[in-house]
Each structure stands twice: as structure tokens, then as C-alpha cells.
């Protein structure tokens, strides 16, 4: 028997409910024909006491051979025949009502459906399964907050879950790496040589851990079983796809291009000049603005200092100049006093709270090709503040991972991150195309991130 224990000490123990009956019922539904489903629907939407003749008349109108469904449903505990009447078990009817929705073309394995799945389990078992407080006012929302609240929380949870059966982990890897995040049950069973009961047990564990869910696609007169992530996660994956920045054509004309370690080289040249005794004071207003930026960064990183208005190299300057370009760039990037100067004092709080989170957005363009900044900005999905966190939010009866809405200040911060912070450290090359700002991650940036 399979049992799942995560490093977070949650423990799904299937024998806590009648999971064997659940497995047998799922195996029954997996073999449904169109006529079988129609008969089941008629039973479910009739009274608990149905005249045998009425049911037989309805069955005779279906395709030949469909009468066998009665035997299957009787074995599944849904029906019992007593003389002229067919009696429907109330609790088993609730079960099949909750499961038959999987066949609906509009079915979504969403949070509401997953909440329904948990109702099969005795409520006193859930705090043990999911390691949540027994005093929780809403068990499902406590589970969701702990394991599903944000994409980062969910991905970390999935990565940390441990399985005694390595096949389960491989199925999860298949599911999350397959285009469209959809697997066919027949392919999974064949690939891993699974018996049907073993497969159903694995799917129960995936569903109770909110990782994958079984549903059906109709093909001719039968259904094809598929496995997908829960609906809200599918929607989030779609959001990622839709906000993927378009890559500029190889033939695109890039102007005003600056990249590599050009800024570090300019800092080095200025520092060498000062070290050779060339007197220098603070740049005048008429000088190139980039000169001002270079001097400010030299001062911030304590490679130069001012004495009576004159710039002088510090004792650290010779050691820095002897480093490789890469190490000089990393010194600039990692210096605790370095900051994004273009933001101004009013935006420094953005840097302190969101810099490392904002840097994660660069991972979406690590291919190294040119992208427009405005396209890139649409795909920035990192939490820059408590108001821009992507989290499951409920609207009416439905949940979704709502995309972040950034303020103008936060957008300026992201721009400063790309065109100053990462450019100066040699992680990106910047330029313009069609009068619009664009950038590309350098080989150094790809290696670093």
C-alpha cells in the first residue's frame, strides 16, 4: 500500500477512509460507454426508489449491451433490486454525483472540486493528513494557505514531497514538464507497467496532495482518461505562456548598444587615471552624465574618496584593479553600499524590499536574445510589495492566482534594475530598437543567474 509523507510532516493515510471502494468505483467509471453514463445520470437524478419496469424501459432505449451497467452499479453499492423496485443508496449516490462531473466537457478540477474530494475523508483525519491546527475554523482554507497560496509555496511543496514509490515522483515530473501539462492515463500505465489498482491508488495520492487530477475527454462513444494539474495552476501556467516576452528578430537593428563589462571598464579607466596622479574634482554639470554615474559608483563602492573637493583612490583601489573584469563586476554588484541611483531617494524603499525578488524576473529571458523592455515588464510576476504578491484569491465561488498590479514606482524600479543595476554589473546588454528600449542577458548574466 502506498503512503505519502512529506518533509513538512503531512501524512496522507488512505486506509483512514474506504479507499478500496473508491478505487473500485473509479475503475468502473474508467470503462463507461456513452450509454452507461446516460443510465447512471438517469439514476442519479431520479428518486431513491425507481420502478424496475421504468428503468428497464429506459435501458432498452439505449445501445445494446448497456444493461450490464446495472450489475456494475449494484456491485459498486449504488443499487439494490427488491422485487419491483430499484433502491438507490443515498450515500453512494452522493459519491457518484461528486464524481460524474469529471465527464462534463466543462469540468474544471478547481479548488471547489478539490474541497469536495476532501469530504470523502473523516474530518478528524484531515489535521493529521495535512499537519494543520485542529482548531482551524476552515480546514480547506488552512490547507490551501499552507500548500497552495502562492506559486512559490506550491512549487516548493511539490519539490519537497517525498514518496516511497519512485514512480510517483517520475509521474509528477512528466506532468509538470509535458507541454500543456496533460498526461493520458493509458500512456502512464503503459510507461510504468502499472496495474489498474496501483494506478488508481497513485492518482488518489496525487489528488489528495493537490498535484494532479483525473478527468475525461470524450472520443466517439467512450472517454479518454487524462491527468492534469488543478485548474488554477493550469491558468497560472497559461498566464506564464501569454506573458512570455517576444524575442526580437535576428535581423532587428539595435542602436545605442552598450554591453559586456563596458561600465566596469569605464570605472577602471577613471580609477587608473586617478591612481596615476591626474587631479580630478567632482564632474561639472557640462560633462557627460555617464561620468557623474561612474564617479558616484566609485564613491559608493569606496574605491575613491574626496579630500578637500579632490577625488583620490582609496587603499582598496589597487586590489580591485588587479581583479579580473568578472570579479570587478561582482565587487560592484555585491557591495553593500551600492544602489540604483536613478531611483532617487523616494524609491529606495523599493530597492531594499524588492531587489532580490525583482532580479528573479530576469530568469524568464535567460535565452540571451533581445527583448523589448515593455514586453518584458508585462511578464514580471514577482512580489515587489505585499500588494503585488501573486496569491490564490477567491471571487464568488472561484479561486485564481491573480496577476500582480504594479504601481508606477514599482515599474520605474524594474526599469532601474535592468538598465542600471544589472547593466553596470555586466549581466545585460542594453540598447534601442525602433526607438524602444530593449535588452538581452549576457553570457555572464546567464551563467550567474
TORTIMI-126156 format. One record per residue (C-alpha): residue in three letters; x, y, z. Coordinates in steps of 0.5 Angstrom, whole numbers, plus 500, padded with zeros to 3 digits. Layout:
TORTIMI-126156
<node type="ALA" x="X" y="Y" z="Z"/>
...
end
This chain:
TORTIMI-126156
<node type="UNK" x="500" y="500" z="500"/>
<node type="UNK" x="502" y="507" z="498"/>
<node type="UNK" x="503" y="512" z="504"/>
<node type="UNK" x="506" y="519" z="503"/>
<node type="UNK" x="510" y="523" z="508"/>
<node type="UNK" x="513" y="530" z="506"/>
<node type="UNK" x="519" y="533" z="510"/>
<node type="UNK" x="513" y="538" z="512"/>
<node type="UNK" x="511" y="532" z="516"/>
<node type="UNK" x="504" y="532" z="513"/>
<node type="UNK" x="502" y="525" z="512"/>
<node type="UNK" x="496" y="522" z="508"/>
<node type="UNK" x="494" y="515" z="510"/>
<node type="UNK" x="489" y="512" z="505"/>
<node type="UNK" x="486" y="507" z="510"/>
<node type="UNK" x="483" y="513" z="514"/>
<node type="UNK" x="477" y="512" z="509"/>
<node type="UNK" x="474" y="507" z="505"/>
<node type="UNK" x="479" y="508" z="499"/>
<node type="UNK" x="479" y="501" z="496"/>
<node type="UNK" x="471" y="502" z="495"/>
<node type="UNK" x="474" y="509" z="492"/>
<node type="UNK" x="479" y="505" z="487"/>
<node type="UNK" x="473" y="500" z="485"/>
<node type="UNK" x="468" y="506" z="483"/>
<node type="UNK" x="474" y="509" z="479"/>
<node type="UNK" x="476" y="503" z="476"/>
<node type="UNK" x="468" y="502" z="474"/>
<node type="UNK" x="468" y="509" z="471"/>
<node type="UNK" x="474" y="509" z="467"/>
<node type="UNK" x="470" y="503" z="463"/>
<node type="UNK" x="464" y="507" z="462"/>
<node type="UNK" x="461" y="508" z="455"/>
<node type="UNK" x="456" y="513" z="453"/>
<node type="UNK" x="450" y="509" z="454"/>
<node type="UNK" x="453" y="507" z="461"/>
<node type="UNK" x="454" y="515" z="463"/>
<node type="UNK" x="447" y="516" z="461"/>
<node type="UNK" x="444" y="511" z="465"/>
<node type="UNK" x="448" y="513" z="471"/>
<node type="UNK" x="446" y="520" z="470"/>
<node type="UNK" x="438" y="518" z="470"/>
<node type="UNK" x="439" y="514" z="476"/>
<node type="UNK" x="443" y="520" z="480"/>
<node type="UNK" x="437" y="525" z="478"/>
<node type="UNK" x="431" y="520" z="480"/>
<node type="UNK" x="429" y="519" z="487"/>
<node type="UNK" x="432" y="514" z="491"/>
<node type="UNK" x="426" y="509" z="489"/>
<node type="UNK" x="426" y="507" z="482"/>
<node type="UNK" x="421" y="502" z="479"/>
<node type="UNK" x="424" y="497" z="476"/>
<node type="UNK" x="420" y="497" z="469"/>
<node type="UNK" x="421" y="504" z="468"/>
<node type="UNK" x="429" y="503" z="469"/>
<node type="UNK" x="429" y="497" z="464"/>
<node type="UNK" x="425" y="501" z="459"/>
<node type="UNK" x="430" y="507" z="459"/>
<node type="UNK" x="435" y="502" z="459"/>
<node type="UNK" x="432" y="498" z="453"/>
<node type="UNK" x="432" y="505" z="449"/>
<node type="UNK" x="440" y="505" z="450"/>
<node type="UNK" x="445" y="502" z="446"/>
<node type="UNK" x="445" y="494" z="446"/>
<node type="UNK" x="449" y="491" z="452"/>
<node type="UNK" x="448" y="497" z="456"/>
<node type="UNK" x="444" y="493" z="461"/>
<node type="UNK" x="451" y="491" z="464"/>
<node type="UNK" x="452" y="497" z="468"/>
<node type="UNK" x="446" y="495" z="473"/>
<node type="UNK" x="450" y="490" z="475"/>
<node type="UNK" x="457" y="494" z="476"/>
<node type="UNK" x="453" y="499" z="480"/>
<node type="UNK" x="450" y="494" z="484"/>
<node type="UNK" x="457" y="491" z="485"/>
<node type="UNK" x="459" y="499" z="487"/>
<node type="UNK" x="454" y="499" z="492"/>
<node type="UNK" x="450" y="504" z="489"/>
<node type="UNK" x="444" y="500" z="487"/>
<node type="UNK" x="440" y="494" z="490"/>
<node type="UNK" x="434" y="491" z="487"/>
<node type="UNK" x="428" y="489" z="491"/>
<node type="UNK" x="422" y="486" z="488"/>
<node type="UNK" x="419" y="491" z="483"/>
<node type="UNK" x="424" y="497" z="486"/>
<node type="UNK" x="431" y="499" z="485"/>
<node type="UNK" x="433" y="502" z="491"/>
<node type="UNK" x="439" y="507" z="491"/>
<node type="UNK" x="444" y="508" z="497"/>
<node type="UNK" x="443" y="515" z="499"/>
<node type="UNK" x="451" y="516" z="501"/>
<node type="UNK" x="453" y="512" z="495"/>
<node type="UNK" x="449" y="517" z="490"/>
<node type="UNK" x="453" y="523" z="494"/>
<node type="UNK" x="459" y="520" z="492"/>
<node type="UNK" x="457" y="519" z="484"/>
<node type="UNK" x="454" y="525" z="484"/>
<node type="UNK" x="461" y="528" z="486"/>
<node type="UNK" x="465" y="524" z="481"/>
<node type="UNK" x="460" y="524" z="475"/>
<node type="UNK" x="462" y="532" z="474"/>
<node type="UNK" x="469" y="529" z="471"/>
<node type="UNK" x="466" y="527" z="465"/>
<node type="UNK" x="463" y="534" z="464"/>
<node type="UNK" x="466" y="538" z="458"/>
<node type="UNK" x="466" y="544" z="462"/>
<node type="UNK" x="469" y="540" z="468"/>
<node type="UNK" x="475" y="544" z="472"/>
<node type="UNK" x="479" y="541" z="477"/>
<node type="UNK" x="479" y="547" z="481"/>
<node type="UNK" x="479" y="549" z="489"/>
<node type="UNK" x="472" y="548" z="490"/>
<node type="UNK" x="472" y="541" z="487"/>
<node type="UNK" x="479" y="539" z="491"/>
<node type="UNK" x="475" y="541" z="497"/>
<node type="UNK" x="469" y="536" z="495"/>
<node type="UNK" x="474" y="531" z="495"/>
<node type="UNK" x="477" y="532" z="502"/>
<node type="UNK" x="469" y="531" z="504"/>
<node type="UNK" x="471" y="523" z="503"/>
<node type="UNK" x="475" y="523" z="509"/>
<node type="UNK" x="473" y="524" z="516"/>
<node type="UNK" x="474" y="531" z="518"/>
<node type="UNK" x="478" y="529" z="524"/>
<node type="UNK" x="483" y="526" z="520"/>
<node type="UNK" x="485" y="532" z="516"/>
<node type="UNK" x="489" y="536" z="521"/>
<node type="UNK" x="494" y="529" z="521"/>
<node type="UNK" x="494" y="529" z="514"/>
<node type="UNK" x="496" y="536" z="513"/>
<node type="UNK" x="499" y="538" z="519"/>
<node type="UNK" x="495" y="544" z="521"/>
<node type="UNK" x="492" y="546" z="527"/>
<node type="UNK" x="486" y="542" z="530"/>
<node type="UNK" x="483" y="549" z="532"/>
<node type="UNK" x="482" y="551" z="525"/>
<node type="UNK" x="476" y="555" z="523"/>
<node type="UNK" x="476" y="553" z="516"/>
<node type="UNK" x="480" y="547" z="515"/>
<node type="UNK" x="481" y="547" z="507"/>
<node type="UNK" x="483" y="555" z="507"/>
<node type="UNK" x="488" y="553" z="512"/>
<node type="UNK" x="491" y="547" z="508"/>
<node type="UNK" x="491" y="552" z="502"/>
<node type="UNK" x="494" y="557" z="505"/>
<node type="UNK" x="500" y="552" z="507"/>
<node type="UNK" x="501" y="549" z="501"/>
<node type="UNK" x="498" y="553" z="495"/>
<node type="UNK" x="497" y="560" z="497"/>
<node type="UNK" x="503" y="563" z="492"/>
<node type="UNK" x="506" y="559" z="486"/>
<node type="UNK" x="513" y="559" z="490"/>
<node type="UNK" x="510" y="556" z="496"/>
<node type="UNK" x="506" y="551" z="492"/>
<node type="UNK" x="513" y="549" z="488"/>
<node type="UNK" x="517" y="549" z="494"/>
<node type="UNK" x="512" y="544" z="497"/>
<node type="UNK" x="512" y="540" z="491"/>
<node type="UNK" x="519" y="539" z="491"/>
<node type="UNK" x="520" y="537" z="498"/>
<node type="UNK" x="514" y="532" z="498"/>
<node type="UNK" x="518" y="525" z="499"/>
<node type="UNK" x="515" y="519" z="496"/>
<node type="UNK" x="517" y="511" z="498"/>
<node type="UNK" x="515" y="509" z="491"/>
<node type="UNK" x="520" y="513" z="486"/>
<node type="UNK" x="515" y="512" z="480"/>
<node type="UNK" x="510" y="517" z="483"/>
<node type="UNK" x="516" y="523" z="483"/>
<node type="UNK" x="517" y="521" z="476"/>
<node type="UNK" x="510" y="522" z="474"/>
<node type="UNK" x="510" y="529" z="477"/>
<node type="UNK" x="516" y="530" z="473"/>
<node type="UNK" x="512" y="528" z="467"/>
<node type="UNK" x="506" y="532" z="469"/>
<node type="UNK" x="510" y="539" z="470"/>
<node type="UNK" x="515" y="538" z="464"/>
<node type="UNK" x="510" y="536" z="459"/>
<node type="UNK" x="507" y="542" z="454"/>
<node type="UNK" x="500" y="543" z="456"/>
<node type="UNK" x="501" y="540" z="463"/>
<node type="UNK" x="497" y="534" z="461"/>
<node type="UNK" x="498" y="526" z="461"/>
<node type="UNK" x="494" y="521" z="458"/>
<node type="UNK" x="493" y="515" z="464"/>
<node type="UNK" x="494" y="510" z="458"/>
<node type="UNK" x="501" y="512" z="457"/>
<node type="UNK" x="503" y="513" z="464"/>
<node type="UNK" x="500" y="506" z="466"/>
<node type="UNK" x="504" y="503" z="460"/>
<node type="UNK" x="510" y="507" z="461"/>
<node type="UNK" x="511" y="505" z="468"/>
<node type="UNK" x="508" y="498" z="468"/>
<node type="UNK" x="502" y="499" z="473"/>
<node type="UNK" x="496" y="495" z="475"/>
<node type="UNK" x="490" y="499" z="475"/>
<node type="UNK" x="489" y="499" z="482"/>
<node type="UNK" x="496" y="501" z="483"/>
<node type="UNK" x="495" y="507" z="478"/>
<node type="UNK" x="488" y="509" z="482"/>
<node type="UNK" x="492" y="509" z="488"/>
<node type="UNK" x="497" y="513" z="486"/>
<node type="UNK" x="492" y="518" z="483"/>
<node type="UNK" x="489" y="518" z="490"/>
<node type="UNK" x="495" y="521" z="493"/>
<node type="UNK" x="496" y="526" z="487"/>
<node type="UNK" x="489" y="529" z="488"/>
<node type="UNK" x="490" y="529" z="496"/>
<node type="UNK" x="496" y="533" z="495"/>
<node type="UNK" x="493" y="538" z="490"/>
<node type="UNK" x="498" y="536" z="485"/>
<node type="UNK" x="494" y="532" z="479"/>
<node type="UNK" x="487" y="531" z="478"/>
<node type="UNK" x="484" y="525" z="474"/>
<node type="UNK" x="478" y="527" z="469"/>
<node type="UNK" x="476" y="525" z="462"/>
<node type="UNK" x="476" y="527" z="455"/>
<node type="UNK" x="470" y="524" z="450"/>
<node type="UNK" x="472" y="521" z="444"/>
<node type="UNK" x="467" y="517" z="440"/>
<node type="UNK" x="463" y="513" z="445"/>
<node type="UNK" x="468" y="513" z="450"/>
<node type="UNK" x="472" y="517" z="454"/>
<node type="UNK" x="480" y="518" z="455"/>
<node type="UNK" x="482" y="519" z="462"/>
<node type="UNK" x="487" y="525" z="463"/>
<node type="UNK" x="491" y="527" z="468"/>
<node type="UNK" x="492" y="535" z="469"/>
<node type="UNK" x="494" y="540" z="475"/>
<node type="UNK" x="489" y="543" z="479"/>
<node type="UNK" x="485" y="548" z="475"/>
<node type="UNK" x="488" y="555" z="478"/>
<node type="UNK" x="495" y="552" z="477"/>
<node type="UNK" x="493" y="551" z="469"/>
<node type="UNK" x="491" y="558" z="469"/>
<node type="UNK" x="497" y="560" z="472"/>
<node type="UNK" x="502" y="557" z="467"/>
<node type="UNK" x="497" y="560" z="462"/>
<node type="UNK" x="499" y="567" z="465"/>
<node type="UNK" x="506" y="565" z="464"/>
<node type="UNK" x="506" y="563" z="457"/>
<node type="UNK" x="502" y="569" z="455"/>
<node type="UNK" x="507" y="574" z="458"/>
<node type="UNK" x="513" y="571" z="455"/>
<node type="UNK" x="517" y="577" z="452"/>
<node type="UNK" x="517" y="576" z="445"/>
<node type="UNK" x="524" y="575" z="442"/>
<node type="UNK" x="527" y="581" z="437"/>
<node type="UNK" x="529" y="578" z="430"/>
<node type="UNK" x="536" y="577" z="429"/>
<node type="UNK" x="535" y="582" z="423"/>
<node type="UNK" x="533" y="587" z="428"/>
<node type="UNK" x="537" y="594" z="428"/>
<node type="UNK" x="540" y="595" z="435"/>
<node type="UNK" x="542" y="602" z="436"/>
<node type="UNK" x="546" y="605" z="442"/>
<node type="UNK" x="548" y="599" z="444"/>
<node type="UNK" x="552" y="598" z="451"/>
<node type="UNK" x="554" y="592" z="454"/>
<node type="UNK" x="559" y="587" z="456"/>
<node type="UNK" x="563" y="590" z="462"/>
<node type="UNK" x="563" y="597" z="459"/>
<node type="UNK" x="561" y="600" z="465"/>
<node type="UNK" x="566" y="597" z="470"/>
<node type="UNK" x="572" y="598" z="464"/>
<node type="UNK" x="570" y="606" z="465"/>
<node type="UNK" x="570" y="606" z="472"/>
<node type="UNK" x="577" y="602" z="472"/>
<node type="UNK" x="580" y="607" z="467"/>
<node type="UNK" x="577" y="613" z="471"/>
<node type="UNK" x="581" y="610" z="477"/>
<node type="UNK" x="587" y="609" z="474"/>
<node type="UNK" x="587" y="616" z="472"/>
<node type="UNK" x="587" y="618" z="479"/>
<node type="UNK" x="592" y="613" z="481"/>
<node type="UNK" x="597" y="616" z="476"/>
<node type="UNK" x="596" y="622" z="480"/>
<node type="UNK" x="591" y="626" z="475"/>
<node type="UNK" x="588" y="631" z="479"/>
<node type="UNK" x="580" y="631" z="479"/>
<node type="UNK" x="575" y="634" z="483"/>
<node type="UNK" x="567" y="633" z="482"/>
<node type="UNK" x="565" y="633" z="475"/>
<node type="UNK" x="562" y="639" z="472"/>
<node type="UNK" x="555" y="640" z="470"/>
<node type="UNK" x="557" y="640" z="463"/>
<node type="UNK" x="561" y="634" z="463"/>
<node type="UNK" x="558" y="627" z="460"/>
<node type="UNK" x="552" y="625" z="465"/>
<node type="UNK" x="556" y="618" z="465"/>
<node type="UNK" x="562" y="621" z="468"/>
<node type="UNK" x="558" y="623" z="474"/>
<node type="UNK" x="555" y="616" z="475"/>
<node type="UNK" x="562" y="613" z="474"/>
<node type="UNK" x="564" y="618" z="480"/>
<node type="UNK" x="558" y="616" z="484"/>
<node type="UNK" x="559" y="609" z="484"/>
<node type="UNK" x="567" y="609" z="485"/>
<node type="UNK" x="565" y="613" z="492"/>
<node type="UNK" x="559" y="609" z="494"/>
<node type="UNK" x="564" y="603" z="493"/>
<node type="UNK" x="569" y="606" z="497"/>
<node type="UNK" x="574" y="606" z="491"/>
<node type="UNK" x="575" y="613" z="492"/>
<node type="UNK" x="574" y="619" z="497"/>
<node type="UNK" x="574" y="626" z="497"/>
<node type="UNK" x="579" y="630" z="500"/>
<node type="UNK" x="578" y="638" z="500"/>
<node type="UNK" x="574" y="637" z="494"/>
<node type="UNK" x="579" y="633" z="490"/>
<node type="UNK" x="578" y="625" z="488"/>
<node type="UNK" x="583" y="621" z="491"/>
<node type="UNK" x="584" y="613" z="490"/>
<node type="UNK" x="583" y="609" z="497"/>
<node type="UNK" x="587" y="604" z="499"/>
<node type="UNK" x="582" y="598" z="496"/>
<node type="UNK" x="583" y="601" z="489"/>
<node type="UNK" x="590" y="597" z="487"/>
<node type="UNK" x="587" y="591" z="489"/>
<node type="UNK" x="580" y="592" z="485"/>
<node type="UNK" x="584" y="594" z="479"/>
<node type="UNK" x="588" y="587" z="480"/>
<node type="UNK" x="582" y="583" z="479"/>
<node type="UNK" x="579" y="580" z="473"/>
<node type="UNK" x="573" y="584" z="470"/>
<node type="UNK" x="568" y="579" z="472"/>
<node type="UNK" x="571" y="580" z="479"/>
<node type="UNK" x="571" y="587" z="479"/>
<node type="UNK" x="564" y="587" z="476"/>
<node type="UNK" x="562" y="582" z="482"/>
<node type="UNK" x="565" y="587" z="487"/>
<node type="UNK" x="561" y="593" z="485"/>
<node type="UNK" x="554" y="588" z="485"/>
<node type="UNK" x="555" y="586" z="492"/>
<node type="UNK" x="558" y="592" z="495"/>
<node type="UNK" x="553" y="593" z="501"/>
<node type="UNK" x="553" y="601" z="499"/>
<node type="UNK" x="552" y="600" z="492"/>
<node type="UNK" x="545" y="602" z="490"/>
<node type="UNK" x="540" y="604" z="484"/>
<node type="UNK" x="542" y="612" z="483"/>
<node type="UNK" x="537" y="613" z="478"/>
<node type="UNK" x="531" y="612" z="483"/>
<node type="UNK" x="532" y="617" z="487"/>
<node type="UNK" x="531" y="618" z="495"/>
<node type="UNK" x="524" y="617" z="494"/>
<node type="UNK" x="524" y="610" z="491"/>
<node type="UNK" x="530" y="607" z="495"/>
<node type="UNK" x="525" y="603" z="500"/>
<node type="UNK" x="523" y="599" z="493"/>
<node type="UNK" x="530" y="597" z="493"/>
<node type="UNK" x="531" y="595" z="500"/>
<node type="UNK" x="525" y="591" z="500"/>
<node type="UNK" x="524" y="588" z="493"/>
<node type="UNK" x="531" y="588" z="490"/>
<node type="UNK" x="533" y="580" z="490"/>
<node type="UNK" x="525" y="579" z="488"/>
<node type="UNK" x="526" y="583" z="482"/>
<node type="UNK" x="532" y="580" z="480"/>
<node type="UNK" x="529" y="573" z="479"/>
<node type="UNK" x="525" y="576" z="474"/>
<node type="UNK" x="531" y="576" z="469"/>
<node type="UNK" x="530" y="568" z="469"/>
<node type="UNK" x="525" y="569" z="464"/>
<node type="UNK" x="530" y="572" z="459"/>
<node type="UNK" x="536" y="568" z="460"/>
<node type="UNK" x="536" y="565" z="453"/>
<node type="UNK" x="540" y="571" z="452"/>
<node type="UNK" x="536" y="574" z="446"/>
<node type="UNK" x="534" y="581" z="445"/>
<node type="UNK" x="527" y="583" z="448"/>
<node type="UNK" x="523" y="590" z="449"/>
<node type="UNK" x="523" y="592" z="456"/>
<node type="UNK" x="516" y="594" z="455"/>
<node type="UNK" x="514" y="587" z="453"/>
<node type="UNK" x="519" y="584" z="459"/>
<node type="UNK" x="515" y="589" z="464"/>
<node type="UNK" x="509" y="585" z="462"/>
<node type="UNK" x="512" y="579" z="464"/>
<node type="UNK" x="515" y="581" z="471"/>
<node type="UNK" x="511" y="577" z="476"/>
<node type="UNK" x="515" y="577" z="482"/>
<node type="UNK" x="512" y="580" z="489"/>
<node type="UNK" x="515" y="587" z="490"/>
<node type="UNK" x="511" y="589" z="495"/>
<node type="UNK" x="505" y="586" z="500"/>
<node type="UNK" x="501" y="589" z="495"/>
<node type="UNK" x="504" y="585" z="489"/>
<node type="UNK" x="504" y="578" z="491"/>
<node type="UNK" x="501" y="573" z="486"/>
<node type="UNK" x="497" y="569" z="491"/>
<node type="UNK" x="490" y="565" z="491"/>
<node type="UNK" x="484" y="570" z="491"/>
<node type="UNK" x="477" y="568" z="492"/>
<node type="UNK" x="472" y="572" z="488"/>
<node type="UNK" x="465" y="569" z="489"/>
<node type="UNK" x="466" y="561" z="489"/>
<node type="UNK" x="472" y="561" z="484"/>
<node type="UNK" x="479" y="562" z="486"/>
<node type="UNK" x="485" y="564" z="482"/>
<node type="UNK" x="492" y="566" z="482"/>
<node type="UNK" x="491" y="574" z="481"/>
<node type="UNK" x="497" y="577" z="477"/>
<node type="UNK" x="500" y="583" z="480"/>
<node type="UNK" x="499" y="590" z="479"/>
<node type="UNK" x="505" y="594" z="480"/>
<node type="UNK" x="505" y="602" z="482"/>
<node type="UNK" x="509" y="607" z="477"/>
<node type="UNK" x="514" y="607" z="483"/>
<node type="UNK" x="515" y="599" z="482"/>
<node type="UNK" x="515" y="600" z="474"/>
<node type="UNK" x="521" y="605" z="475"/>
<node type="UNK" x="524" y="601" z="480"/>
<node type="UNK" x="524" y="595" z="475"/>
<node type="UNK" x="527" y="599" z="470"/>
<node type="UNK" x="533" y="602" z="474"/>
<node type="UNK" x="534" y="594" z="476"/>
<node type="UNK" x="535" y="593" z="468"/>
<node type="UNK" x="538" y="599" z="465"/>
<node type="UNK" x="543" y="601" z="471"/>
<node type="UNK" x="544" y="595" z="477"/>
<node type="UNK" x="544" y="589" z="472"/>
<node type="UNK" x="548" y="593" z="466"/>
<node type="UNK" x="553" y="596" z="471"/>
<node type="UNK" x="555" y="589" z="473"/>
<node type="UNK" x="555" y="586" z="466"/>
<node type="UNK" x="549" y="582" z="467"/>
<node type="UNK" x="545" y="585" z="461"/>
<node type="UNK" x="547" y="589" z="455"/>
<node type="UNK" x="542" y="595" z="453"/>
<node type="UNK" x="540" y="599" z="447"/>
<node type="UNK" x="534" y="601" z="443"/>
<node type="UNK" x="530" y="598" z="437"/>
<node type="UNK" x="525" y="602" z="433"/>
<node type="UNK" x="526" y="608" z="438"/>
<node type="UNK" x="524" y="603" z="444"/>
<node type="UNK" x="529" y="601" z="450"/>
<node type="UNK" x="531" y="593" z="449"/>
<node type="UNK" x="536" y="589" z="453"/>
<node type="UNK" x="539" y="582" z="453"/>
<node type="UNK" x="542" y="578" z="458"/>
<node type="UNK" x="550" y="577" z="457"/>
<node type="UNK" x="553" y="570" z="458"/>
<node type="UNK" x="556" y="573" z="464"/>
<node type="UNK" x="549" y="574" z="466"/>
<node type="UNK" x="546" y="567" z="464"/>
<node type="UNK" x="552" y="564" z="468"/>
<node type="UNK" x="551" y="568" z="474"/>
<node type="UNK" x="543" y="567" z="474"/>
end
